[in-house]
């Protein structure tokens, strides 16, 4: 008599969820292999650290956001495109919008975080976050309309002087050129407060060269349809602006916050070093949804991490999560997560970047090439890596050939 196959459900197709599913599908299974189901509300995976290159046309959508169906086509993983509306912990099923409920034997929660927009008047109505493909498309459409207008100057305010804010400022300054008026607003005393000195200094130099106006110790009072109120040392200034980009903070979704499970003060799920939710060995959580201590006792959650470190954390956690799911099903020992900081990279304009890690400090075009190669290696499947790598190699040659023909 054969035992019914277990079902492993993974919620969220970002770095944590997708890479867990892909790694899990590669393990050898004894007897009846489990059914692996990946659920995400979008039809495409997004390699978020490269989203900025869409704004300057350095990369195309297919390179940084391949469809899940394409990535999973030869893996045996089932993909459900659906929004998760609830999780019943005791009954062990997931509620999906416009789909039947999905039962599970093991559940991995990797739903990620979201940008808070409701704290300041006007932000939700007029500001644009920059986390997803629709956000990038929204920004691109606004830029297209403004660039085709007769407007002399295009004024853009970017709120948040972390990694996202600095990278956006440099990319937009390069795209808009002399026509752009870019303002970077940071509430703290310095930009990139968690970055290394090397990266911070390179970023400050890049912003200065591009004539980006930097407002430190400045907070946002309100955002309007074509204006921005800023507070600096007790004085409020009303500034005209065409675009406000919001890159401040990350918060856990209400769905995760409301689960009857152990949480920290920010609503993240508390996990063991094995990435199992405390007191629930069949539940795993990783990425922005989770707060865990690794085997060394180091706290791993997005409050204590540099913004761009969260992607490498989720990728590393995915390897451990996949192993521990496999070990749980096959009755093998589980492994505690051990985080390895691999350094940090910054895109500081078109075809220029920094890389600081693994004993290297690179900037400019050399940093750009190193960053590209590092991210090429991290793309989710060998087939996608190959397709993107070939495109990156051939594009410069095609550009030279087209220029020679036109001349």
N, C-alpha and C positions, 0 to 999 in steps of 0.2 A: 504494500500500500504506500503510494507516494504522498509525501507531505506537501500541502499547498504552499506555493511560493510566497515568500514574504513580500510586502510592498514597502518600498522606501520612497517617501515623498519629500521633495526639496522645494521649498518656497523661496522664490527670488532667483532671477537669472543673471545677477551681477557676478563680480569676481568670485565671491564666496560660494554662491549656489551653483553656477555653471561649472566652475572648476572642480567642485566636489563631485558633481554628477559625472563629468568626463573621467576623472581619476577613478571613481568607483566602478565605472563600466570596464576598466582595464584589469581589474583584479580577477584571479582565478576563483571560481566558486565550486564548492563541493556539493554535488547533488543538484537540486533544483535551484537555479540562480534566482535572485529576487527580481521583482519588477521595479525599475527605477523610473520615477515620474518627476519631471521638472515643470514647475508652474511659474509663469511670469505674465504680467498684464500686457507687456509689449511683445511684438513679434521679432524684435532684434536684440541681440546682446550689444552693449555699448562699452567700448574700451575708453572709459572716461578721461584718462590723462591726455588723450590725443584729441579731445573734442575741440580744443582751441584752434587746431589746424583747419577745421572746417571754415572758420571765420575768415581766414586769409586765403583759402583755396589751395593750401599746401597739400591737403588730403581730401579724399572723396568719402561719401557716406559708406560705400561698400567696404572700404578698407578698415574703418573703425567701428562699424556697426553691421556685422554680417547677420543674416537671419538665423534664428535658432534652428529652423528646419534644416538649413544647410549645414550648420555645425554638427548637428546630431544625427545626420542622415545615415551614417554607417556605425552607429554606436549601440543601437538597441534601446536607447533612452527614449521614453515617450514624453512628448512636449504638449502641455496644455497652455494655450494662451487664454488667460482668465485672471480677473481681479479676485484676490482673496478677501472675503468679507467676514470671515470668522474662523476660529479654531476651537473645536470642542475637545478639551484635553482629556477628560475622563472617558468619553465615548470613542476617542481616537478617530476623528474625521475632520476634514477641512471643508468649509463652506465656500463655494465659488459663485461669482456673479454669472447668471444665465447658464449655469452648468450644474449637473448633479453633484452632490457632495462626494468627496474623495476620501475613502478610508485609508488608514495607514497602519503599519506595524512600527515603523520608525519614521520620525519626522525631523527634518532639518530646517530651521528658520533662518533665512538669510535675506530678509526683505529690505535691508539697508535703511538709511535715514532719509530725511527730507529737510529742505530749507525752511526755517520758520519765517512766515510772512505776515503774521497777524499782530505783531507787537507795536507797530508804529503806524499812525494814520496814513492811508494812501498806498502803503507798500504792496498790499495784496492786489490792488486795482491797477497800479501804474508801473511798478517795478518788475523787471524780468530776472528770475533766477537763472543760474547757469549750471544745471546738473544733468539735463537730459537732452536727447535729440530734438524733441519739440521745442525746448528752450532755445537751442542753437538755431533752429529754423525760424523761430519768432524773431530773434535778433537779426538774422540775415535778411529777412523780409523788411524789417524796419530800416536797416542800413541801405538796402536797394532803393527804397522809396526816397530816403533822404538824399542819397547820392545822385538820383535822377532829378531832384528838385533844383531850383535856382538859388537855394540857400547858400550863403557865402561860407558860413562856418557850421559844422556839425558838432554839437556839444554833448558829450557823454560823461556821466558821472558813474563811477564804479564804487560801490560801498563795500568796504572790507579790504584791509591791506594784508591779507594772507596770501597763500600761494595762488589761489584762483584769481583774486583781484589783480595781483601783479602781472600774472601771465596774460590776462585779458587786456589790461592796460597797454602792454607792449604790443600785443597782436593788433589791437584796434588802432593804435598809433601808427603802426606800419601800414595798415590797410588804408586809413583815411589820409595819411600824409599831412601836407600843409593845411588841408581843409579841416582836419580834426582838432577839437579842443577837448582833451581828455583830462578828467579830474579823478584822482584816487583818494577816497575818504577813509580814514582809519581812526577809530575811537581811542586807540592806545597811543603810547609815546613813540613807537617805532613800527616800521613795516616788518613783516616776516619775523615776528618775535620769537618763534621757535626754530628758525633756520640757523644754519651754520654761518659764521662770520663771512666765509668765502662767498656763499650764495647771496647773503644779504647785501654785501658790498657790490657784487656783480649786478644785482637787481637795481640798486640805487643808481648805479652808473647808467644802466640801460634806460631807466625812466628819465634821468636827466638829459641824456642824449636825445631822447624822443620828445622832450619838452612836455612831459606829463606833469600836471600840477598836483602836488601831494599835500593834503590837509591832514595833519596829525592832531591828536587830542580833540577831535571833532566828531560830534554825534549828529544823527539825523533826527530832526523834529517831525517832519512830515514830507510826503512825496505827492506832487500834483501831476496833472496831465502833461504839463510843460514847465514844471518848476520843482525846486528842491529847497527845503528849509534846513539850514545847517546851524548847529549851536557850537560856538567856539568861545571859551572863557567868558560865558555869561551873555554873549552877544549873538543874536539870531540874524542870519543873512538869508535873504530870499534870492535864489539864483535861477535864471532861465536855463533849461536843459531839454534836449530832445529825447535822450535815452537815459534811464537809470537802471543799472545792473546791480543785482543784490547777491552778494557772495558771502553773507555773514551767517556763520553758525550751521549746525546740524542738530536735528532732534529726531527722536524715535516716533514712529507713527502711533496714532491712538490705538490701532488694533493690537500692537505689541504691548503698549503700556497697560491696556485693559485686561490682558490675559491673567488668569489666576495662578501666576507663577512668581517665583522670587525675582524682584527687580532691585536695581540701585536707585539712587535719588533722581536720576535722569530718565528712568523708565526702561533702561536696558535690562535684558535678562541676565541674571547671575548664573555663571557657568563654572563647572569644575575645570581644571587644566586639561582634561580630556575633551572639553567643549560640550560635555553633557550638561543640560540644565540641572541646577542643584535639586536633588531629590527626585529627578525624573530621568532615569537612565536611557529611556527610549527616545528622548527629545534632545536634539543638538541645536546649538545656536552659534553663529559666527558673524564676523563683519561688524557693521555699525549697530546691529541689533543686540550685540552681546557685550558683556563685561566679564572678562576672565582674568585669572592670574596664570601666567605660564609656569613651567616647571621650576623656574628660578625665583618665583614669587613676584615677578614684574607685572604690574597692572597693565592689561591690554584692553584699551577702549578708546574711542575717538576723542575723548576729552584730553587725554594725556599724550596723544600722538600728534605728530606733525600732520597737516592735512593730507599731503600726498603719501604719507606712510600708510594710510588706511588701505590703499589698494594692495600694497605688498603684504600687509598683514593678512588681508582676506585671502590672497593667493596662497600664502604659507599655511594659514589655518585650513584651507580646503584640502591640502594633502593629509593633514592629521585627521580632519573630519571624515574624509573618505576611508582612511585606514581604520578608524575606530568604528565606523558603521560596518565595514567588512568584518572586523574582529567581533563586533557584537552579534552579528548573524552567525558567524562561524565558530563562536565560542573560543576566541583567541584573546591574548592579552591586549589591552588598550594602551596607547601611548599618550603621555602628557605633552601638550603643545610647548614648543620651545621657539620663541621669536628670535630672529636674527635681523638686526638692522642693516640694510644693504646700502644706506646712503640716500641721497635725495637729488632730484633733477628739477630744473626749471627751464621752461621755454620763455625766452626773453625777446621775442620778435620773430620775424620771418628768417628761417634758416640760421638761427642763433640760439644757443641754450647753454646751461651749465650742468655739470655732473660732478658731484662731490660724494665719493664713496669708494670702498674697496681699495683705499690707498691712492686714489686718483683725484685730481682737481683739474677739471677741464672747463673751458668756456669758449664762446664764439662758435665758429663753424665746426671746430673739432668736437666741442661739447654737443652740438646739434647732431652730428653723425653718431656719436656714442649713445646719445639718448635714443635716437631712432633704432639703433641696433639692439639696445636693451629692451625696448618695447616690442620690437619684432620678435625677439625670443619669447616674450611673455604673451603673445597672441594665442588664442585658445587651442587651435588645432594645427597639426603639421600642414594640412592642406591649405589652410588660410594663411599661415606663415609663408608658405611657398608662393601663393598667388600674390600676396602683398609685396614680398621680397623681390619677385621678378618685376613687378610694376615699378617699385622704387629704383631698381637698377636700370630699367629701360626708359623711364620718363626723361631723364636728362639727355639721353641719346636721341630720342624722338624730338625733343625740343631743339636740339642743335640741327637736326636734319630739316625740320620745318623752317627754321631761320635761314638755312642755306638755300632752300628752295625759293623762299620769298625774296631773297636778295638776288 
